[in-house]
């Protein structure tokens, strides 16, 4: 997915490709479009996608997401009026490299979660 240069997610699309390669040995993770945003999926199941402000929205077990929220490392995701039970928002940091470093372990967790491991 190609984004306009002024889109806050433009620099992070490359990070998604790096993340897909970073967890590639654990499954065939693909970069594609999810909810009109760039994201990651495996076997047709979405595990993460970029929010409109450049944050990563990631699917994790509810208890794990609550731990991240309590630690100040994530925020709940609300779509419309509904707070999503297994989706959590992770900040991108100041640089794409910071985003990659922060997101990689959680993308691994999300991959294991959606695969039922």
N, C-alpha and C positions, 0 to 999 in steps of 0.2 A: 504494500500500500504506500503510495507516494503522498506525502503531506506538503502543504504550502510551507515555505521556509519560516513564516511567522507563527505557524502553529506550535504551541509549547511542547508538543509531542515529537516534532520533527527530528530532533537530535536523539531521541530515545528509540526510534525504530531500529537503528543499528544495534542498540543494546538488546532488543528482543531477539535479533538474529544471533548475537553473541550468547545469549542465554539458551537459545535452542541448541546451539552447538555445545555449550557448557554442560547440558544435561543429556546430550544426544546418546551417550552410551547407555542411558537408563530408559530410553524409549524413543520412538520416532516423533519428536516434537516438531511441529510445523508452525511457521509464522503465517498468519492470515488475518482476515477481518472478522471481528466479533463485535456485535452491537455498534457497528459503524466506526470501530476503532481497531488499530492494530493490536494483535494479541497472539497468544500461544495456545495450541491445542494438540492433543494426542488422540489418535483414533476417533476423530470427530468430536471429542469432548473438550470443552474450553477449560483451561486451568488458570489463565491469567490474561488480562488485557489492559491497555493503557486508558486511564481516565482522561477526561477532556483537559485537565490541567497538568498532565504529565505524570500523575501518580500511577502506580501499578495496582490494579485490582486483582487480587489473587484468591483462589478457592482453597480454603483450609478447614480442617475440623473446627467446629464452633469453639470447643474448649481451648484449642491452640490460638485461635484468633482473639479470644478473651484475654489470654496471657499476653499477647502482643499489645493489645489495647492498654492493659494495666501497666505495662512497661513503657508506655508512651511511644511504641514503635509502629503502631497501626491505628487506624480509625475504622469504625463501622461504616458499611456502605448502605445508603438509602436510595432506593429507586422508587420514584414517586413518593408515596407515603409509607412504603414498606421497608423496614430495615432487614437486609438480607442476612440470613442466619450463618451462611458459610462463605461469605465474600467479605474481604477486608482490604482497606486502602493503605498502601505503603508509600511514603514520600519518596521522591526521586533523589534527594540530595542536591548538591550544587553542580555536579558534573556528571556526564554519562558514566565515567568510571566509578564514581561513588554509587550511582544507581546500580550498576552491575554488581559491585561487591555486596551491597546491601540486599539485593533481590535474589541473587543466585541460590543461597541456602533455602530461601522460602519457596522459590520455584521448584527446587528439588522436593521439598515437603509437599507442595501442591501436586506435583506429578505423582508421587507415591499415593497421595490421598485419592486422586481421581482414578487411579488404576486399582484402588482397593487394597493396596499393600499395607 
